[in-house]
């Protein structure tokens, strides 16, 4: 009997397991179609998979403002104040800018929030934008440890193209705003086994646990099966969604959580 495991895409190791698209012209690992409403694309861009170089440390600013004729800055000393090698601390100002909160010896330390490294591939950074608060934006389905399914989701605010599409349908409820599933896919060899609906159910359960009351998806009616990240309306209806907006090109399906 095959073993199924569904895991979060929350680091480079898991990101490396994201399976390829059925159509090699497209790529889950470099797609920003939903994240960029104006220039986003589903196309394969191998250059995005290389780690971004770390940003160089900027030199200290020139205190004279770059003016060679300006006098050098000097601090005015107070002859009546005691000499001190440490900067005077302002308890009403300095604490607000500290990187770390003041430790409370009577309380357990706060959990360290997971974050994506700044030199990670761009798509992984997009998927990890909400790790500190919301959680990951993608899941993998592993069949006998082989990655065969992928799902991308998250809050509506994370996907500008979904926001723009949703503006076309004022009848959709504005409150509470739904979560969205922007991509659901399985490899060709893993199709017709009920794996994609199972992955969608897991994502919906996760979103309900994160406090969302509904989830929407925006399928493409006439797109070829391998060329659309959002599947077709009939897939979502079988997965427990209802047709919220009927449109000949871009309908909206919705599921209450």
N, C-alpha and C positions, 0 to 999 in steps of 0.2 A: 504493500500500500504506500502511495506517495505521501511524503511529508510536506506540509505547507507551513510556511512561516512568513509573517508580515512584519517588516521592520521599518523604522524611520530612517530617512536620509538626513543624517545630522553631522557627518564628517566626511573627509576625503575618501576614506576606505569604503564607506557605503556609496558615496557618489560614484566611485569607480565601478560599482556593480550595476549601475543603471543600464538596462539592456538597450541595444540599438533599435531605432525605428524600423518598421517593416519596409518602408520606402527609404533607401539610403540617401535620398536627397534631403531628408529631414533628420533632425537629431535632438533628442531630449536634453542632452548635456549642453547644448549651446542655444536652445530656443529661448527667445525673449518675446515671443509673439504677444502674450497676454500682459507682460510687464511693461511694454513700451507701446502705447496706443498709436504712435505716429510712425515709428521706424522699426518696430519689432518684426521679427521674422522667425519662421520655423526651420529655415535652411541650416544645413550642416556647415559649421565654421570651426574647423580643427584648431585654428589659432587660439580660440578661446579656451582650449583645454590646457594650454600651457599656463603654469603658475605665473601670476603677475609679479614683476619685480617689486621688492620692498621699497617704500618711499625713502629717499635719502633724508637724513636729519638736516634740517635747515640751520644755517649758522645764526648765531645770536644777532639781533638787529643792531644796526649802528646807532648808538645813542645820540649822535649829533644830527641824525636825520640825513646823512649823506652830504652835508654842507661842510667843505674843508675849512671855511672861514669861521665856523661857529666855535665858540669856546668849549673846551671839554667840560662835561657836566661834573659837578662836585656836590657832595652832600654838606649841608650846613650842620655843624655839630653844636650840641647844647652844652656849654661849659658847666652847667649846674647838674647835668644828668650823670648818673654813674655809668662808667664804661661797661659795655657788654658785647660779647662776640656773637650773641644770638639775636635774631630779629625779634622785635617785640610782637607778641601775638595778640591779635584782636579777637576775642572770643565771639563777637557778634558778626564778624566778617570772614575770618579765615576758615572756620569750620565749614562754611558753605561751599568752599572751593576745594576742599580736600578730596582726593581720589577715593579714599577709603573711609568708611564711617568710623566713628570713635567706638572702640571695642567696649562692650558691656561685660564685665567679668561674671555677672550673674545670669547672663543669657547665652544660649548656644550660638556659635558663629553663624552668620547668614550663609546660605548655600552659594557657592560660586557659580555664576551664570555661565552656561556654555555659549561660546561664540565661535564664528568662523574666522580663520586667520585671514588677515588682509591680503596676503599673497595667494590665496586660494583661487581656483578658476572662477570666472565671473558668475556663471550660472549657479555654482554652489553658494556663492555669496548672496545671490537673490533668494535661493531656497532657505538660507539661514538667517534672513533678516529679522525674523520674529523669535529666534531661539530663546532670547532672554525673557520674553513675556508670553508670547503666544505658543511657541513650539515650532517644530519643523513644518515645512510646507510641502513635503513629499514623502511617499512611502513606496517600498518595494515589496513585491510578492516573490518569495523564493520557493521553488518546487524542487525538493530534494537538494537543497543548497544551491540550485541554479536560478539566477534572477530571470524571471519570465514576465513579470508585470510591473507597471509603473503608474503612479497616480500623483498628480500635482493639485494642490488645493490651498485654501487659506482664506483669510478675511477678504471681503470685497475690496477694501482699500488697497490691498497689495497688487491689484490687477487693473490698471487704468483702462485697458481695452474692454474689460467686462463692465466697468463703470460707464464707459461711453455707450456700449451696446444697450445697457439697461436703461439709459436715458431715453431710448426710443420708445419705451413702453411705460408711460406714466401710470398705467393701471397696476403695476407691480407694487406691492407694499413697501413703504420706505422705512418702517419701523416694526420690529427690529430688523436691521439690515442682515441679510443672510451671509453665510459663508459660501464659497463657490468652489466647484471642482472644474478646473480648466483643462485637465488632461487625464485620460485613462487609456491605457494601451497594454497589450500583451504581445509577445512574440508570435510569429505565424504558427510555429510548432505547438504553441500552448493554447491556441484558440479552440473554441467549442467545448471547453471543459468546465465552464462555470467559474473560471478564475477571476475574470474582470468583475463580474457582479459581486463576488466574495470580497475583493479588494475594496470596491465601492462601499459595501456594507461596513467594513472595518473603518474606513475613513469617516463615514457618517456617525458611527458610534463614537469615534474619537472627537469629532466636532461637537457632538452633543455633550460630551464630557468637558469640553472647553467652554461651554456656556452658550453655544449657538442654538437658536430656535428653529432654523431652517437652513437648507443648502440648495443652491441653484446650479444649473449647468446650461451651456449655450451651444447645443449641437448644430451641425450643418447638414441640411437635408440632402443636398445633391452631391456632397463631396465624396470622392472615392474612399473606401474603408481605410486605406493605408495613408491617406493624405490629410486626415483631420484628427486633431488631438482630442476633440470633444465628442467623438463617436456620433451615432445617429439617434434620432428621437426614440426609435423602437427599443434600443438598448436601455435607455433610461427608464422607459415605461416598464420593462421587465424587471428593472432593479428597484422598483417601488416608488418612482417619481411620478408626478402627474404633469400633464401639459398645462402650464400656467399661461403661456402666450402661444397661440397657434399662428405661425407665419410660414410662408412658402419657402423661405430661405433660412432664416435664423429664429427658430422658435426658442422658447424658454421653458425648461422643465424645472420642477421644484419639488422638494420633499420636506415636510415638516418633521422636526426632530423631537 
